[in-house]
Amino acid sequence: LRHPELRTVPFVVIAPSHGRQIITAANALAETEGIRTGMTLADARIFLPRLIYLDEQPDLAPKLLHRIAEWCIRFTPVASVDLSDGIILDATGCSHLWGGDTYYIRAIARKFKERGYDVRIGMAGTIGAAWALARYGEKSLIIENGNEFNALLPLPPEALRLHSETVASLYKLGLKQVGQFINMPRESLRRRFGQEFLIRLDQALGREDELIQPVHPEEPYSERLHSIDGVKRAKDIATALQTLLEQICLRLRREEKGLRVACLRCFRVDGKIIPVEIHTAYPSSNEKHLFKLFEKKIETIDPDLGIELFILDAKNIEDHSPSQSAIWNDDSGLNDTRLTELIDRLTVRLGKKSVHRFLPAEHYWPERSVKRASLQDEKTTDWNTHLRRPVWLQQPELIQVTAPVPDYPPMNFRYKNKLHVIKKAEGPERVEQEWWQQTGMHRDYYIVEDEEAGRYWIFRSGHYDHNRKEQWFLHGFFA
């Protein structure tokens, strides 16, 4: 892909081995000239002096296979890497979307060819049979389910994914096709070739299960939507998302579940995958609310040449029993779904760290009387919540105060070089710390209102003492 000029010339990939340069891969043009993997570079250049060679990158093949497997998710939810040169696709329930098995594998081959890859494809009811057919099959690319036994008979022993030593032993015994030993007594085969031999044979025939490790484990709550022509407009992306949300939310409501994390993956025609993820404060199965969370992020999706597959995964699921929305009132709190949905929208727009919840804490000292709580924490306390407290509580800030008599309400105070003449005052309210946390003097608080109708919460620290200068502080602002 990076060097298209190499498509028209013979070239190989080499790697050092015991002081020699060994060919580890060759393109089709080099193979037609007699070049094979395992040859030394020096011998190959005797056959073909104009041979071009590239150094092998040790970690490139596994990384490339993993990326190809991710790209193959457009054909099936379950795609896995099969080192060193294969991809395994679980096509169960997928081929009918392309019109049948034949059209399905043709579409896969065509897509690979468009990206510059030559592939061999085999399709069967077992992984072992499909693997064998892809590498050693000569006629049909598809084995009907249950016909694996007959399809394997003419294939060589290495089609069963056996160790090279086992294959060499079979050839020495003149067993050059699977059909020559598949009906032999199992005990004899086990004694001669080991248990691994029978496991591989049983896997190919479907007698023993074989599991694969998907590159992306399929989410239990997942919906897919294909587009033959490729979606290019934001309006069409939104329509696709709405369709997926309706499908997944219908299932969630039926099972009394709600999602907390949802991820939309957009598979572009050029192979790039664009993920978009949202989070909710509470479990939700409301497709309209979830669409609003996705809506702003749709604008960031670049469809380029088109999006051919959408996958919506509900990654985090919790129990959720939908109930009729309560009328908005002061008592409903976080039980009101409209409030929690508003929190979700604010979180998406402003970020997770911009929305906070505070609850009363059991402390007399005002700056310790509230604590930050999670949005899911329903444990509250009524401890001292009846006391009048300012809407905006800040760290105590030193101010200058004039009072006619030390223990009387103040007449005025100066804050940030501005004089505030007090018209009304309420107090004092004495506040002390808990005895086990006593680190300072008590406070006498006043609620005061100035001539401009501003209302403030100020306090004097400690008793009046003519031997020291009294200290006053501004601690908060009332609405």
N, C-alpha and C positions, 0 to 999 in steps of 0.2 A: 504493500500500500504506500509506503514511503519512497520506494524506488521502483516506479512503474517500468523503467527502462530494462529492469532485470527480467521482465516477463518474456522477452524475445531472445534471450541469450542463455546458454547453459551455465548454471552456477550451483555451488555447493556451500554447505556450512561445515566448518571444521572445528575440532577441539583437540587440545594436546593430550597425549596418552603415552606414558613411558618414553618420552623424548621424541615421539613422532606426532605428526599432524594427521588425525583420523577424520574421515568424512562421516558426519553424523546425520546429514540430510542432503538430498539432491532434488533439484526440480525435474520436471518431466523431460525437458530437452536434454539435460545431462544424462538421464537414465537411458534415453534412446541411443546415446553414444557409448553405452556400456559402463557408465559410472554407477557404482552401487555404494550404499552405506557400509561402513566398516573398512573400505579401502583406504590406503594412505594417500595423502595428497600428492606425494611424489609419483606414485604409480598412476594415479588418475591423470596427471598432466602429461604423462607419456602417451596415453591414449588421446588426450585432448589438450594440446598446448594452450589453446585460447580459453581454457576453463577459468571462470571467475569464482573466487572463494571469499567467504565472509567468516569472521570469528563468531563462534557460538556464544550467546549470552546465557549463562547457566540458569538463571531464574526466569528467563523470558517465557519459556513454554508454559509453565504452570500458570503464570499471570495471564497470558494470552488466552489459555483455555478457560480460565475463570471468567474473563470478560466475554468470551464467546458464549459460555453457558448462560450468563446474565442476559445477553442479547437474545438467546433462544427462548426466554420466558414469554416472548410474544407468540410462541407456538403452543406452549403448555405451561401450567403453573409449576411443574416439577422438572427442573433441569439440573443435571449433575455433571461434574468433571470426571472423566475416566482417563487417568494418566496412562500412557504418556501422550496419546494422540487422539483421544476420543471424547465425545459428549454423549451422555445418556439422557434421553427424553422419555418421560412417562406420558404417553399419548392417550391414556385411557379417557374416553369421552371427549376427545378433542378433534379427531379427524373428520367427524361429520360436519364441522363448521366450514371445512374446505371442500365438502362434497364427497368425502370418502377417503380411504387409505391411500389410494393411488395419487389422487390430486393433492393430498396432504404432503406426501414426501416429495412430489414434484415442486410444490410451492417452497418447501424448505431448501431443496437443491437450487432452485432459481434464485432465492434470496442470497444464498451463500455465494453463488456465482457472480451476482451483481456486486458483491463486496470483494471479489477477487480470490475466492477460495475454491479449490477442487475438493469435493467430498464424496465419500461412499456411504450409502445409507442402507440399513437393514431394518426391517420391522417385523416383530414377532411377539408372541405371547409371553416370552421370557427374555430377560436381559442377556443370558448366555447365548440363546439362539440368534437374537438380533445382532449381537457382537460378532458372532461367527459369520453370519450372512453378509454383514457390511464389509468384512475383510477377505472372505474367501468364497463368497457366493458368486456364481457366474450367470445364473438365469434370472429368476424372479427375485425382486427386492423385498417381497412380502411373503411371510410364512403365515398361513391361516392358523388361527388359534387352535391348538390341539394337534397340529401336524408337524411339530418340531422333530419328532423321532425320524420320520422319513426324510425331512429336509437336511438333517445332519449326516445321513449315511454316506453321501459321496464326498464330504469335506475332509480335509487332512486333520491329523490329531491336534495340531496347534490351534485349530478353531475352537477348542474347548478351554482355552486360556490355561494350558498346562505349563509347568516349568520346562525349561529348555532341556534339562537332563532327562525328564520323563519322555519328552517328544523324541529325543535321540534314541532312547531305549526302545520305543515303539518302532521306530524306523529300522533299527538293527534286527528286530524280530520280524520284519517284513509287514508290519501293520501300518499301512500308509493311508488308510481311510477309516473314518469312525465306524463305518458299517462292518469292518473286519473284527472289531472287538466289543462293540456295544452290547452284544448278546452273550458275551462270555460270563461265566459264573462270577458274581460280585466278590465272593470270598477270594477267588483266585486273583482278581484284579487288585483287591486290597493288599494281599500279601506281596504282590509283585511291585505295585506302584504307590501304595500308601492310601490313607484315608482321603487326602486332598484330591486325589484322582476321582474318587467316587462323588465327592462333594461337587466338583466342577461338572461332572456328567449329570448329576441330579438337578443342578441349577439350570443347565441348558434345557433339560427335559421338563422342567416345571415340577419336579418332585420335591424340591427343597426351595424355600423362600429365599429371596435375595433382596436386601435393602440397599438403597442408595442414599447419599447425603446431598440434599438439594443445596444449591448455592444460596437460595433464599427460602428458608422453611415456609411452607404455605400457611398463611394465617387461617384459623378456623372460621373467621368471619371475613370473607373476601369476595369481591365481585369484579368481573372483567367485562370489558366492552371493546369489541374490535371495530375498526374502520377500514374498509377496503381501499378507499381513495385517499385516506390521510386527512386528518383535521388540521386546518390552517388558521381558522379565525377564533378569536377569543369567545365570541358568541357561541360557537359550536362546542368549544371546550366546556363552557358553562352548562350547555345542554347535556353533554355527556356526563358531567359531574352530577347534575340533578338526577339523571336516570340512575346512576350508581347509588346515590344516597337514598333514593326512594326504595331501591331493592334491598339494600343492607339494613335500613331502618325498619322496613316491614318485618324482616326476620327478627331483628332485635326486639321489637315490640311483642311479637308472638311469643318469644322466649323470656320476656320480662327482663331484658338486659339493656344496658346503656353503655356507650363507648366513652372513653376518656381520652384516647389518642387515636387519630385517624391519619392515614398517609395515602395520598394520591400519587401514583407513579405513572408518568407519561412516557411511553416508548416511541421515540421519533424514528422516522424512516432511515435516518443516517446512522442509527444504532445508539444514539445518546439517550440516557434515561434521566428524566427530570423529576425529582421527588418534591412533593409539597406536603407539609405536615401541620396539623392543628392539635391543640390541647384544650380540654374543657375542665372547668373547676369541679363539676359534678357529672355523673353519668347522664348521657343524653341520647335519645332516639328520635329527636325532632329534626327532620331533614331540612326544614326551613332555617332553623337556627344554625345547624352545621354548615349549610350552604353560605350563610352570611359570614361565618368564620373563614371559609375558603375564598370568598368572593374577592377580597382585596389581593390575595396571593395569585389569583388567576392572571392578573395583569403582568406578573413577573415571569410567566411561562412563555418561552420562545418556541413556537412550533416549527420554525425553520421550514423545511420541505414538507412537513406534515407529521402528525401523530397518528400511528396506526394501531395503538393499543393503550387503553386506560385500565389500570388496576387500582381498586380502592380497598385498602386493608384497615380493619378495625383492630389495632394492635393491643389495646388495653380495654378489657371488658369487665364490667361490674354488674351486680344485680341492680335492677332498676324497675320499679313498678310505677308506670305512668299514672298520674292522678290528675283530676280536674284542677285547673289553675285557681288558686285562691284570689279573692279580691285584694288588691294592693292595700295593705294597712301596716301599721307600725309593729304588729305582733307577728306577722308571718315570717319576717326575716329571711334567712337563707332557705326556708321551705318554699318560698315563692319562686317558681321556675323563671319568672321574668327577671328577677333580680340576678339569679345565677347566670342566666343567658346574657344579661347586660355586662356582668363581670367578664364573661368569656370574650365578648366583643371588645371590651376595653383592653383586655390582656393581649388580644391579637393586634390591636391598633397601637398600643403603647408599650407592650412588652411585659414579660412575666414579673419583672422587678418593680413595675410601676403601680401595681394594685396590691394594697395591703389591707389586713383586717386587724383591729385592735379590740381587746377585751379587758374588762376591769381585773386588776390584780390586787391581792389582799395585802396592801401596804398603805400606811397613813401618809407617808411622804408623797406628795403629788406626782413628782417625776417618776416614781416607782409604782404608781397606782394603776398603770395600764401596761399591757404586754402585747407584743405582736403574736398573732395566732394564725394558723393555717386556715384556709377557706373551708376545709372539711371539718374543723374542730367545732363541735356543737356544745362543748362544755363551757357554760357561762357561770357567773357568780353575781349575786346581788349585794355583795359586801360593799357598803358605803356608796352604792350607786345613786342614792337619793340626794347626795350632796350637790350643791350647785358648783359646777366647774366650767372654766372657759372652753370655748370651742378650739382655740389655738393656744396650746400650752408650749412655752419655750423654756430654755434654760434661764434661771433667775439672772436678771441683768441689773446691775447697780444703778440707782437713781437718786436724785436729790429731792428731799421732801421737807416741806414746812408744816409743822403741827403746832397749834396753840398751846396745848398741854401734851406732854410726852405720850400719855395713854389715850389721848383723844384721836378721833379720825383726822387725817391730814387735810390741810387747806388747799395745797397745790403740790405739784411735783414737776421736775424737769427731766425730760427724756429725749435724748438725741438733740440737745440744744433747743428743745421746744418746751415752753412753759404751758402746763395744763392746769387750769383753774378748776377745782373740784366743786360741783354743784350738789351732788348727792353722794352719800357714802353709807355702806352697810358693813357691820362687823363690830369688833373683831371676831374671827374664828381662829381659835388656837389649834395648831397642828404640831404634834410631836412624833418623833420616830418611835418604832418599837424599841423596847428597852434593850433587846439583845443586839440592836444595830445602832445604838446611840453614838453618833459621831459628831454632832453639832447641836447648836442651841435650838430651842423651840421657835416657832414662827407665829406671828399674829397677822392674819390675812384680812384685807378689806376689799370689798367690791366698790369701786368708785366710778363716777360718771362726770365727765368734764363738760364745758360749755358747748362743745361741738357734738354732744351726745355720744362721744366715744366712751366705752365701758372697759375698765381695766381691772386686773387682779394684782394687787400689790401687797407686800408684807414687810413687817419689821422683824429683824432677826434678834431674838432674845429679849430679856427684860430691859426696860429703860435704866440706864446707869449713868449718873452725872460724871463719873470718872472716865468714861469712854464715849466716843462719838457713836451715836446710833447709826445703824445701817438699814436702808430700805432697798427693796428689790421689786422690779416688775417681772411678774411670772407668767402672765397670760392675757389674752384679749377675748372679750365676749362679743357675740355677734351683734 
